[in-house]
Amino acid sequence: MLRRALILAVISSAALAGFGVGYSRAQNSSGQESQPASSPALAAKIPKPDVPAYHAEPPKGPLPDTLDPAQFSDAETQNIYALAAKIKPILYQQPCYCRCDKEVGHKSLLDCFSDYHGAHCVLCKKEAAFTYTESQQGKTAAQIRKEIMDGKWKDVDLSAYDTLPAAK
């Protein structure tokens, strides 16, 4: 009987200790989320979503040139690079979800078309085509960026860019 009571006491103590640790962790994590982020110290503690590099403001100086579309052999790449050249300031303000910021050191979607990366990356092409289409509808860089972050670029059909425009 004494042995049974001792075993029950040990199990109960272990269970209570486990619940206490779990409760403490839950309180600490939810406490951070419920506090307002108006304080810079508190805002720094709240984890940010994993968003690739981009520039939040329009460029202050000259931007790098995009590569000449004529150097590419396929129509899709030529068309996308031609579109990219028309919207450099907007591309400058967009993230690129192929993660070239970590892999290649790019600072925005514009960098993908300032080098050969965009020629070989379907994600970059889709984001650039999406950015161009949305900008033609009058959307701001910030509005387009939100849509890119929401993944709306994934629905772009690149086959629309597979034909070169007729020679004039």
Residue pairs with C-beta under 8 A, 6 or more apart in sequence:
32 42
32 45
32 46
33 46
35 42
36 42
37 43
37 46
49 149
51 95
51 149
52 95
52 96
52 97
52 99
52 100
52 101
52 102
53 95
53 96
53 101
53 106
53 107
53 108
54 93
54 94
54 95
54 96
54 107
54 108
54 109
54 145
55 92
55 93
55 107
55 108
56 93
57 93
58 89
58 92
58 93
58 141
59 89
59 92
63 88
63 89
63 92
63 110
64 110
64 111
64 114
65 85
65 114
66 81
66 84
66 85
66 88
66 110
66 113
66 114
67 81
67 113
67 114
67 115
67 116
67 119
68 81
69 77
69 78
69 79
69 81
69 82
69 85
70 78
72 78
72 81
72 119
75 161
75 162
75 163
75 164
76 125
76 158
76 161
76 162
77 118
77 119
77 125
78 164
79 161
79 164
80 113
80 118
80 125
80 128
80 129
80 158
80 161
81 113
81 118
81 119
83 128
83 129
83 132
84 91
84 110
84 113
84 118
84 128
84 132
85 113
86 132
87 128
87 131
87 132
87 135
88 110
89 141
90 131
90 135
90 141
90 144
91 108
91 109
91 110
91 113
91 128
91 131
92 108
92 109
92 110
93 108
93 141
93 142
93 145
94 108
94 109
94 110
94 127
94 131
94 141
94 144
94 145
94 148
95 101
95 108
95 109
95 145
95 148
95 149
96 106
96 108
96 109
96 111
96 112
96 123
96 124
96 127
97 123
97 127
97 148
97 153
98 112
98 121
98 123
98 124
100 106
100 111
100 112
100 117
100 121
100 124
101 107
104 111
104 117
106 112
106 117
109 124
109 127
109 128
109 131
111 117
112 118
112 121
112 124
112 128
113 124
113 128
117 124
118 124
118 125
118 128
122 158
123 153
125 158
125 161
126 153
126 154
126 156
126 158
127 148
127 153
127 156
129 153
129 156
129 158
129 160
129 161
130 144
130 147
130 148
130 152
130 153
130 156
131 144
131 148
131 153
133 156
134 143
134 144
134 147
135 141
135 144
139 147
147 153
